[in-house]
Amino acid sequence: MMPYKDKHILGIVGSPRRGGNTETLVDTILASAVEQGATSEKVILNDLEIAPCQACNGCQRTGSCVQKDDMEKLLILMKKSDVWVLGTPIYWWGPTAQFKLFLDRWYGIDQRSFQGKEVIVAIPMGGGDEHYARHIIGMLRDICNYLGMKYVETIVAPGMNGRGSVRESSRTLELARAAGMRIMNTC
Ligand SMILES: Cc1cc2nc3c(=O)[nH]c(=O)nc-3n(C[C@H](O)[C@H](O)[C@H](O)COP(=O)(O)O)c2cc1C
């Protein structure tokens, strides 16, 4: 099947662990989409300087955040991308601090600018029950709904404790590859 259209796919990794399960899942989805004709980029949130929202409401008055940090460059990347692959491991039933801090900064965006973005979510966890991912999934579904984005699908990887655990799960990697392929064959 021919890809529906060229897409630029941005992977956003919320784990501080390089080469860990989140990054591996994100890489797998990106690689599969690239095989189908996509272009891709990846950012590691832990490597960026992103300050926490101060709730000053400066963004509501001026249209831009008072914080001058790496979020400015990241927003440019996000806006030019058609698809975002958002990855975070579960930390205490929620996303990592790096990921939540990044999300809070969406408060300062022009809320129309994310409309129509497609989102794939990758969530590894140490626990064995996929249900543990429900808070992250619910939060991201509600945000996508609110901002007019398309929440496409979630890859949940339970039982992933070691840094490279997910590389030993051919089933999970196959699910990630299939997600990368599917996103290139849907409008
Ligand atoms: C601070 C911290 C909190 C965690 N909390 C949970 C949790 O609530 N539930 C769970 O299933 N796993 C939890 N884990 C395990 C990670 O989700 C798991 O090891 C995951 O595969 C890490 O992904 P990474 O290799 O990309 O960092 C936690 C790990 C850390 C370091």
The ligand as a Tripos MOL2 file, in Angstrom:
@<TRIPOS>MOLECULE
LIG
   31    33     1     0     0
SMALL
NO_CHARGES

@<TRIPOS>ATOM
      1 C1         10.4320    7.2650   39.8500 C.3       1 LIG1
      2 C2          9.8360    6.0540   39.1780 C.ar      1 LIG1
      3 C3          8.4920    5.7870   39.3790 C.ar      1 LIG1
      4 C4          7.8850    4.6860   38.7470 C.ar      1 LIG1
      5 N1          6.5420    4.4510   38.9520 N.ar      1 LIG1
      6 C5          5.9460    3.3870   38.3250 C.ar      1 LIG1
      7 C6          4.5280    3.1550   38.4870 C.ar      1 LIG1
      8 O1          3.8110    3.8600   39.1830 O.2       1 LIG1
      9 N2          3.9860    2.0850   37.8530 N.ar      1 LIG1
     10 C7          4.7350    1.2490   37.0650 C.ar      1 LIG1
     11 O2          4.1860    0.3070   36.5100 O.2       1 LIG1
     12 N3          6.0880    1.4670   36.8800 N.ar      1 LIG1
     13 C8          6.6880    2.5180   37.4760 C.ar      1 LIG1
     14 N4          8.0450    2.7660   37.2780 N.ar      1 LIG1
     15 C9          8.8080    1.8960   36.3350 C.3       1 LIG1
     16 C10         8.9730    2.5280   34.9300 C.3       1 LIG1
     17 O3          7.7310    2.9550   34.4050 O.3       1 LIG1
     18 C11         9.5840    1.4830   33.9810 C.3       1 LIG1
     19 O4         10.8230    1.0460   34.4610 O.3       1 LIG1
     20 C12         9.7210    1.9970   32.5570 C.3       1 LIG1
     21 O5          9.9500    0.9230   31.6730 O.3       1 LIG1
     22 C13        10.8640    2.9920   32.4190 C.3       1 LIG1
     23 O6         10.9710    3.4250   31.0880 O.3       1 LIG1
     24 P1         12.3550    4.0130   30.5030 P.3       1 LIG1
     25 O7         13.2860    2.8310   30.3430 O.co2     1 LIG1
     26 O8         12.0100    4.6610   29.2480 O.co2     1 LIG1
     27 O9         12.8500    5.0100   31.5200 O.co2     1 LIG1
     28 C14         8.6780    3.8330   37.9140 C.ar      1 LIG1
     29 C15        10.0520    4.1220   37.7270 C.ar      1 LIG1
     30 C16        10.6170    5.2180   38.3580 C.ar      1 LIG1
     31 C17        12.0910    5.5040   38.1270 C.3       1 LIG1
@<TRIPOS>BOND
     1     1     2 1
     2     2     3 ar
     3     2    30 ar
     4     3     4 ar
     5     4     5 ar
     6     4    28 ar
     7     5     6 ar
     8     6     7 ar
     9     6    13 1
    10     7     8 2
    11     7     9 ar
    12     9    10 ar
    13    10    11 2
    14    10    12 ar
    15    12    13 ar
    16    13    14 ar
    17    14    15 1
    18    14    28 ar
    19    15    16 1
    20    16    17 1
    21    16    18 1
    22    18    19 1
    23    18    20 1
    24    20    21 1
    25    20    22 1
    26    22    23 1
    27    23    24 1
    28    24    25 2
    29    24    26 1
    30    24    27 1
    31    28    29 ar
    32    29    30 ar
    33    30    31 1
@<TRIPOS>SUBSTRUCTURE
     1 LIG1         1 GROUP 0 **** ****
